[in-house]
Amino acid sequence: MGRKRGEWAVLMDGKEIVGAALRTRYDCKPMYISQRHRVSLETAVQMTLAVDSGTRVPRPTREADRFVSAVKERGKES
């Protein structure tokens, strides 16, 4: 796998394709993504890059993490 944004390599478990290592930015650690029900690995890669906002972790994942953190904080206040 290269170092450029959008480059990816298939991850294998024996003979089974289990996902991909995808660079979302130049020379950063790759994200590991996988295909799911009715979504091919190639589509998962395209979708991940489509919601990339210039950071390593795509926007929906960051927003979900922030939401869960806020819910946890509210729970501590009770």
C-alpha positions in Angstrom: 0.0 0.0 0.0 1.2 3.4 -0.9 1.3 6.6 1.2 -1.2 8.7 -0.7 -4.7 9.5 0.3 -7.2 6.9 -1.2 -4.6 4.1 -1.5 -5.7 0.9 0.1 -4.8 -2.8 0.5 -6.9 -5.8 1.0 -6.8 -7.5 4.4 -6.9 -11.3 4.3 -7.6 -14.0 6.9 -6.2 -17.1 5.1 -8.0 -17.1 1.8 -10.9 -14.9 3.0 -11.0 -11.1 2.3 -12.0 -9.5 5.7 -11.5 -5.8 4.9 -9.0 -3.1 3.8 -6.4 -0.8 5.1 -7.2 2.6 3.7 -5.2 5.9 3.9 -7.5 8.8 4.4 -4.6 11.3 4.4 -1.1 11.4 2.9 1.4 9.4 5.0 -1.0 8.8 8.0 -1.8 5.5 9.7 -4.4 3.6 7.7 -8.0 3.1 8.8 -9.3 -0.4 8.8 -12.6 -0.9 7.1 -14.7 -3.9 6.1 -17.6 -4.8 3.8 -21.0 -5.5 5.3 -24.4 -6.8 4.2 -25.0 -5.6 0.6 -22.0 -3.3 0.6 -18.9 -4.4 -1.3 -15.4 -3.6 0.0 -14.8 -1.2 -2.9 -18.1 0.7 -2.0 -17.0 0.8 1.6 -13.7 2.4 0.6 -15.5 4.9 -1.7 -18.0 5.8 1.1 -15.3 6.3 3.6 -13.4 8.6 1.4 -16.6 10.5 0.5 -17.2 11.5 4.1 -13.5 12.3 4.8 -13.1 15.9 5.9 -9.3 16.2 5.9 -8.7 14.3 9.1 -7.7 10.7 9.5 -11.0 9.6 11.0 -14.1 10.3 8.8 -16.7 12.9 10.0 -19.5 10.4 11.0 -17.2 8.4 13.2 -15.9 11.6 14.9 -19.4 12.9 15.4 -20.6 9.6 16.9 -17.6 9.6 19.3 -18.4 13.1 20.4 -22.1 12.3 20.9 -21.3 9.2 23.1 -18.8 11.3 25.1 -21.5 14.0 25.8 -24.0 11.3 26.8 -21.5 9.8 29.2 -20.8 13.3 30.7 -24.5 13.9 31.3 -24.8 10.5 33.0 -22.0 11.5 35.4 -23.8 14.7 36.4 -26.9 12.8 37.6 
